[in-house]
């Protein structure tokens, strides 16, 4: 059985049709899903591009490195300070790169 039983038919002009199609596509939603989101006051945001997911992949790799360093520290009872400093610098540089790219923040500020 259908989840939604009430069908709505309505008219839009060409401009409204174009805008609806563009906004739904940017959000990676069907037109019906897009309109239902608006009706229920859910914020509809444009889905990030592939580059965003590339950054997430790099971040996951850094997290794995931190976890490995932590496991070694627990196992050996001491931390590899030089490796810790490398990872810290790598993460700080990555944060700056993300800010520059997505927030248009100048790294010199």
C-alpha positions as CSV (number, residue, x, y, z in Angstrom):
1,X,0.0,0.0,0.0
2,X,1.2,3.5,-0.8
3,X,2.6,5.6,2.0
4,X,0.9,8.6,0.7
5,X,-2.7,8.3,-0.6
6,X,-3.6,11.9,-1.5
7,X,-2.6,13.1,-5.0
8,X,-2.1,16.8,-5.7
9,X,-2.2,18.3,-9.2
10,X,-1.4,21.9,-9.7
11,X,-0.1,24.2,-12.5
12,X,3.1,26.2,-12.7
13,X,4.4,28.5,-15.4
14,X,7.6,27.9,-17.4
15,X,9.8,29.9,-15.1
16,X,8.5,28.1,-12.0
17,X,8.9,24.8,-13.7
18,X,12.6,25.6,-14.6
19,X,13.3,26.8,-11.0
20,X,11.7,23.7,-9.5
21,X,13.7,21.4,-11.7
22,X,17.0,23.2,-11.0
23,X,16.5,23.4,-7.2
24,X,15.4,19.7,-6.9
25,X,18.4,18.7,-9.0
26,X,20.8,20.7,-6.9
27,X,19.5,19.0,-3.8
28,X,19.6,15.6,-5.5
29,X,15.9,15.1,-4.8
30,X,12.9,14.3,-7.0
31,X,10.6,17.2,-7.5
32,X,8.0,15.5,-5.2
33,X,10.6,15.0,-2.5
34,X,11.8,18.6,-2.8
35,X,8.2,20.0,-2.4
36,X,7.4,17.6,0.5
37,X,10.6,18.9,2.2
38,X,9.4,22.5,1.8
39,X,5.9,21.6,3.1
40,X,7.4,20.0,6.3
41,X,9.8,23.0,6.9
42,X,12.9,20.8,6.4
43,X,15.8,22.8,5.2
44,X,16.7,21.9,1.7
45,X,20.4,22.3,0.9
46,X,22.4,21.8,-2.2
47,X,24.4,18.6,-2.0
48,X,28.1,19.1,-1.9
49,X,30.2,18.3,-5.0
50,X,32.6,15.3,-5.3
51,X,35.5,17.4,-4.0
52,X,33.8,17.5,-0.6
53,X,33.8,13.7,-0.4
54,X,37.4,13.7,-1.5
55,X,38.2,15.9,1.5
56,X,36.2,13.5,3.8
57,X,38.3,10.6,2.5
58,X,41.5,12.4,3.4
59,X,40.1,13.2,6.8
60,X,39.2,9.6,7.5
61,X,42.7,8.6,6.6
62,X,44.1,11.0,9.1
63,X,41.7,9.6,11.7
64,X,43.0,6.1,11.1
65,X,46.6,7.4,11.5
66,X,45.7,9.0,14.9
67,X,44.0,5.8,16.0
68,X,47.0,3.7,15.1
69,X,49.3,6.1,17.0
70,X,47.0,5.9,20.0
71,X,46.9,2.1,19.9
72,X,50.8,2.0,19.8
73,X,50.9,4.5,22.7
74,X,48.7,2.2,24.8
75,X,50.6,-0.9,23.8
76,X,54.1,0.6,24.4
77,X,53.2,2.9,27.3
78,X,54.6,5.9,25.5
79,X,53.8,8.1,22.6
80,X,56.0,8.6,19.5
81,X,56.3,12.4,19.9
82,X,57.8,13.1,16.4
83,X,55.0,11.1,14.7
84,X,52.4,12.9,16.9
85,X,53.9,16.3,15.8
86,X,53.8,15.2,12.2
87,X,50.1,14.2,12.4
88,X,49.3,17.4,14.3
89,X,50.9,19.6,11.6
90,X,49.2,17.5,8.9
91,X,45.8,18.0,10.5
92,X,46.3,21.7,11.0
93,X,47.4,22.2,7.4
94,X,44.4,20.2,6.2
95,X,42.0,22.4,8.3
96,X,43.5,25.5,6.7
97,X,43.1,24.0,3.2
98,X,39.5,23.1,3.9
99,X,38.7,26.6,5.2
100,X,40.4,28.2,2.2
101,X,38.6,26.0,-0.2
102,X,35.1,26.0,1.2
103,X,34.9,29.2,3.3
104,X,37.2,31.4,1.1
105,X,39.3,32.2,4.2
106,X,42.8,33.4,3.5
107,X,45.5,31.3,5.1
108,X,47.5,34.3,6.0
109,X,44.9,35.7,8.3
